[in-house]
């Protein structure tokens, strides 16, 4: 019996069933948690939960992408040994060993801790910048620029309201 003589119902799953199955698999993969990715953070709270958890300046920066006023952060003068954590979820982001004074009015760092941040393209204000976000809660932290000191040549310019310091 050649294939032309076969009943079409006996040729396996239909194209429609195949595509439906592919759609189901894609939906399942897209809804799975994706640790460390800004598009699918593993710490996801409602606006009301974030407002209850954060003081207004931290909420404005972390959840709304605001920028604090230059020279307004007490963390500018923080020079003790320790780590700078996300003010939203307490993920360690930067070591005090990488902090340096830029004279710009915001806490700045040469490098971040491994797996601590994600980057996104920011086209606001009529320019293209690299936005820095927390890898755990996707909170806006600031921006990274290519004008930092060696060895990285980077300047992670962070909003102090988005950070918390932990000595030690």
C-alpha positions as YAML, in Angstrom:
chain: A
units: angstrom
residues:
- id: 1
  name: UNK
  ca: [0.00, 0.00, 0.00]
- id: 2
  name: UNK
  ca: [1.54, 3.34, -0.97]
- id: 3
  name: UNK
  ca: [1.06, 6.58, 0.96]
- id: 4
  name: UNK
  ca: [-1.48, 7.88, -1.53]
- id: 5
  name: UNK
  ca: [-3.81, 5.01, -0.62]
- id: 6
  name: UNK
  ca: [-3.69, 5.74, 3.15]
- id: 7
  name: UNK
  ca: [-6.58, 7.31, 4.97]
- id: 8
  name: UNK
  ca: [-5.52, 10.91, 5.95]
- id: 9
  name: UNK
  ca: [-6.75, 10.27, 9.51]
- id: 10
  name: UNK
  ca: [-4.07, 7.58, 9.92]
- id: 11
  name: UNK
  ca: [-1.10, 9.87, 9.16]
- id: 12
  name: UNK
  ca: [-0.42, 10.93, 12.77]
- id: 13
  name: UNK
  ca: [-1.24, 14.21, 14.49]
- id: 14
  name: UNK
  ca: [-2.64, 17.03, 12.40]
- id: 15
  name: UNK
  ca: [-0.77, 20.25, 11.80]
- id: 16
  name: UNK
  ca: [-3.32, 22.03, 14.00]
- id: 17
  name: UNK
  ca: [-2.64, 19.64, 16.91]
- id: 18
  name: UNK
  ca: [1.10, 20.01, 16.41]
- id: 19
  name: UNK
  ca: [0.92, 23.83, 16.49]
- id: 20
  name: UNK
  ca: [-1.37, 23.78, 19.52]
- id: 21
  name: UNK
  ca: [1.15, 21.58, 21.33]
- id: 22
  name: UNK
  ca: [3.98, 23.97, 20.42]
- id: 23
  name: UNK
  ca: [1.92, 26.88, 21.72]
- id: 24
  name: UNK
  ca: [1.29, 25.06, 24.99]
- id: 25
  name: UNK
  ca: [5.01, 24.34, 25.45]
- id: 26
  name: UNK
  ca: [5.98, 27.94, 24.63]
- id: 27
  name: UNK
  ca: [3.43, 29.28, 27.12]
- id: 28
  name: UNK
  ca: [4.74, 26.96, 29.82]
- id: 29
  name: UNK
  ca: [8.34, 28.02, 29.19]
- id: 30
  name: UNK
  ca: [7.47, 31.72, 29.17]
- id: 31
  name: UNK
  ca: [5.65, 31.49, 32.48]
- id: 32
  name: UNK
  ca: [8.45, 29.61, 34.27]
- id: 33
  name: UNK
  ca: [10.51, 31.67, 36.74]
- id: 34
  name: UNK
  ca: [13.72, 33.02, 35.24]
- id: 35
  name: UNK
  ca: [16.16, 33.84, 38.03]
- id: 36
  name: UNK
  ca: [18.29, 36.89, 37.53]
- id: 37
  name: UNK
  ca: [16.57, 38.19, 34.43]
- id: 38
  name: UNK
  ca: [15.09, 41.65, 34.65]
- id: 39
  name: UNK
  ca: [12.16, 40.67, 32.47]
- id: 40
  name: UNK
  ca: [11.12, 37.86, 34.84]
- id: 41
  name: UNK
  ca: [12.41, 38.70, 38.32]
- id: 42
  name: UNK
  ca: [11.86, 36.10, 40.99]
- id: 43
  name: UNK
  ca: [10.80, 38.73, 43.54]
- id: 44
  name: UNK
  ca: [7.67, 40.24, 42.08]
- id: 45
  name: UNK
  ca: [5.37, 42.30, 44.28]
- id: 46
  name: UNK
  ca: [2.37, 44.51, 43.58]
- id: 47
  name: UNK
  ca: [2.71, 48.30, 43.71]
- id: 48
  name: UNK
  ca: [0.84, 48.29, 47.03]
- id: 49
  name: UNK
  ca: [3.29, 45.76, 48.47]
- id: 50
  name: UNK
  ca: [6.29, 47.77, 47.25]
- id: 51
  name: UNK
  ca: [4.80, 50.99, 48.69]
- id: 52
  name: UNK
  ca: [4.38, 49.30, 52.08]
- id: 53
  name: UNK
  ca: [7.92, 47.92, 51.95]
- id: 54
  name: UNK
  ca: [9.81, 51.03, 50.77]
- id: 55
  name: UNK
  ca: [10.09, 54.65, 51.88]
- id: 56
  name: UNK
  ca: [8.77, 57.07, 49.22]
- id: 57
  name: UNK
  ca: [12.21, 58.06, 47.78]
- id: 58
  name: UNK
  ca: [13.24, 54.41, 47.36]
- id: 59
  name: UNK
  ca: [9.87, 53.55, 45.80]
- id: 60
  name: UNK
  ca: [10.21, 56.43, 43.32]
- id: 61
  name: UNK
  ca: [13.69, 55.29, 42.24]
- id: 62
  name: UNK
  ca: [13.38, 51.49, 42.37]
- id: 63
  name: UNK
  ca: [9.85, 51.08, 41.05]
- id: 64
  name: UNK
  ca: [9.31, 54.24, 38.95]
- id: 65
  name: UNK
  ca: [12.82, 54.84, 37.59]
- id: 66
  name: UNK
  ca: [13.19, 58.27, 39.20]
- id: 67
  name: UNK
  ca: [16.58, 59.88, 39.84]
- id: 68
  name: UNK
  ca: [17.35, 61.31, 43.24]
- id: 69
  name: UNK
  ca: [18.74, 64.83, 43.54]
- id: 70
  name: UNK
  ca: [22.53, 64.98, 43.22]
- id: 71
  name: UNK
  ca: [24.44, 65.10, 46.53]
- id: 72
  name: UNK
  ca: [21.30, 64.12, 48.50]
- id: 73
  name: UNK
  ca: [22.37, 60.58, 49.45]
- id: 74
  name: UNK
  ca: [24.06, 59.91, 52.79]
- id: 75
  name: UNK
  ca: [25.78, 56.97, 51.07]
- id: 76
  name: UNK
  ca: [28.02, 59.42, 49.20]
- id: 77
  name: UNK
  ca: [30.04, 59.78, 52.40]
- id: 78
  name: UNK
  ca: [30.00, 56.06, 53.27]
- id: 79
  name: UNK
  ca: [33.61, 54.82, 53.28]
- id: 80
  name: UNK
  ca: [33.52, 51.87, 55.66]
- id: 81
  name: UNK
  ca: [34.30, 48.34, 54.54]
- id: 82
  name: UNK
  ca: [31.12, 46.47, 53.57]
- id: 83
  name: UNK
  ca: [28.59, 45.90, 50.83]
- id: 84
  name: UNK
  ca: [25.90, 47.99, 49.19]
- id: 85
  name: UNK
  ca: [22.60, 46.10, 48.96]
- id: 86
  name: UNK
  ca: [19.42, 46.66, 46.99]
- id: 87
  name: UNK
  ca: [17.06, 48.71, 49.18]
- id: 88
  name: UNK
  ca: [14.15, 46.73, 47.76]
- id: 89
  name: UNK
  ca: [15.22, 43.13, 48.26]
- id: 90
  name: UNK
  ca: [18.60, 43.22, 50.11]
- id: 91
  name: UNK
  ca: [20.54, 41.51, 47.29]
- id: 92
  name: UNK
  ca: [24.26, 42.42, 47.65]
- id: 93
  name: UNK
  ca: [25.13, 44.56, 44.62]
- id: 94
  name: UNK
  ca: [28.48, 46.30, 45.13]
- id: 95
  name: UNK
  ca: [31.54, 45.92, 47.36]
- id: 96
  name: UNK
  ca: [32.82, 49.01, 49.16]
- id: 97
  name: UNK
  ca: [36.22, 48.18, 47.63]
- id: 98
  name: UNK
  ca: [34.89, 49.22, 44.20]
- id: 99
  name: UNK
  ca: [33.35, 52.53, 45.34]
- id: 100
  name: UNK
  ca: [35.03, 55.73, 44.18]
- id: 101
  name: UNK
  ca: [34.31, 59.48, 44.22]
- id: 102
  name: UNK
  ca: [33.29, 60.86, 40.84]
- id: 103
  name: UNK
  ca: [32.26, 64.32, 41.94]
- id: 104
  name: UNK
  ca: [28.91, 63.75, 40.19]
- id: 105
  name: UNK
  ca: [26.81, 63.63, 43.36]
- id: 106
  name: UNK
  ca: [25.79, 59.95, 43.22]
- id: 107
  name: UNK
  ca: [27.46, 56.87, 44.75]
- id: 108
  name: UNK
  ca: [29.61, 55.29, 42.03]
- id: 109
  name: UNK
  ca: [31.34, 51.96, 41.66]
- id: 110
  name: UNK
  ca: [33.90, 50.43, 39.27]
- id: 111
  name: UNK
  ca: [32.28, 47.00, 39.28]
- id: 112
  name: UNK
  ca: [29.35, 44.99, 40.63]
- id: 113
  name: UNK
  ca: [29.17, 41.68, 42.48]
- id: 114
  name: UNK
  ca: [28.69, 38.59, 40.27]
- id: 115
  name: UNK
  ca: [25.07, 37.98, 39.22]
- id: 116
  name: UNK
  ca: [23.85, 41.09, 41.05]
- id: 117
  name: UNK
  ca: [22.63, 43.26, 38.20]
- id: 118
  name: UNK
  ca: [21.04, 43.22, 34.79]
- id: 119
  name: UNK
  ca: [21.36, 45.87, 32.09]
- id: 120
  name: UNK
  ca: [18.70, 47.33, 29.82]
- id: 121
  name: UNK
  ca: [18.85, 49.89, 27.08]
- id: 122
  name: UNK
  ca: [17.39, 53.21, 28.22]
- id: 123
  name: UNK
  ca: [16.33, 55.63, 25.46]
- id: 124
  name: UNK
  ca: [14.81, 58.28, 27.75]
- id: 125
  name: UNK
  ca: [15.97, 61.91, 27.78]
- id: 126
  name: UNK
  ca: [16.83, 61.78, 24.07]
- id: 127
  name: UNK
  ca: [19.92, 59.59, 24.50]
- id: 128
  name: UNK
  ca: [20.87, 55.93, 24.70]
- id: 129
  name: UNK
  ca: [22.18, 54.77, 28.08]
- id: 130
  name: UNK
  ca: [22.63, 51.46, 29.88]
- id: 131
  name: UNK
  ca: [20.17, 51.19, 32.75]
- id: 132
  name: UNK
  ca: [21.26, 49.09, 35.74]
- id: 133
  name: UNK
  ca: [18.62, 46.98, 37.50]
- id: 134
  name: UNK
  ca: [18.69, 44.61, 40.45]
- id: 135
  name: UNK
  ca: [18.85, 41.01, 39.23]
- id: 136
  name: UNK
  ca: [16.45, 39.84, 41.96]
- id: 137
  name: UNK
  ca: [13.63, 42.41, 42.04]
- id: 138
  name: UNK
  ca: [14.31, 44.29, 38.78]
- id: 139
  name: UNK
  ca: [14.43, 47.59, 40.68]
- id: 140
  name: UNK
  ca: [15.98, 50.57, 38.86]
- id: 141
  name: UNK
  ca: [19.35, 51.40, 40.42]
- id: 142
  name: UNK
  ca: [20.93, 53.89, 38.02]
- id: 143
  name: UNK
  ca: [23.09, 53.76, 34.89]
- id: 144
  name: UNK
  ca: [26.53, 52.54, 33.84]
- id: 145
  name: UNK
  ca: [28.91, 54.67, 31.79]
- id: 146
  name: UNK
  ca: [32.20, 53.95, 30.00]
- id: 147
  name: UNK
  ca: [34.16, 56.74, 31.70]
- id: 148
  name: UNK
  ca: [35.29, 55.02, 34.91]
- id: 149
  name: UNK
  ca: [38.77, 54.32, 36.22]
- id: 150
  name: UNK
  ca: [40.87, 51.21, 35.52]
- id: 151
  name: UNK
  ca: [40.70, 48.29, 35.67]
- id: 152
  name: UNK
  ca: [37.11, 48.15, 34.35]
- id: 153
  name: UNK
  ca: [36.81, 51.61, 32.81]
- id: 154
  name: UNK
  ca: [33.18, 51.61, 34.00]
- id: 155
  name: UNK
  ca: [31.27, 53.95, 36.28]
- id: 156
  name: UNK
  ca: [28.16, 52.44, 37.86]
- id: 157
  name: UNK
  ca: [26.37, 55.65, 38.84]
- id: 158
  name: UNK
  ca: [23.74, 54.58, 41.38]
- id: 159
  name: UNK
  ca: [20.91, 56.30, 43.20]
- id: 160
  name: UNK
  ca: [21.62, 56.15, 46.92]
- id: 161
  name: UNK
  ca: [17.88, 55.79, 47.60]
- id: 162
  name: UNK
  ca: [18.02, 52.43, 45.78]
- id: 163
  name: UNK
  ca: [20.83, 51.17, 48.02]
- id: 164
  name: UNK
  ca: [21.40, 50.20, 51.61]
- id: 165
  name: UNK
  ca: [24.81, 49.76, 53.25]
- id: 166
  name: UNK
  ca: [25.85, 46.75, 55.31]
- id: 167
  name: UNK
  ca: [29.13, 47.16, 57.20]
- id: 168
  name: UNK
  ca: [31.58, 44.33, 57.58]
...
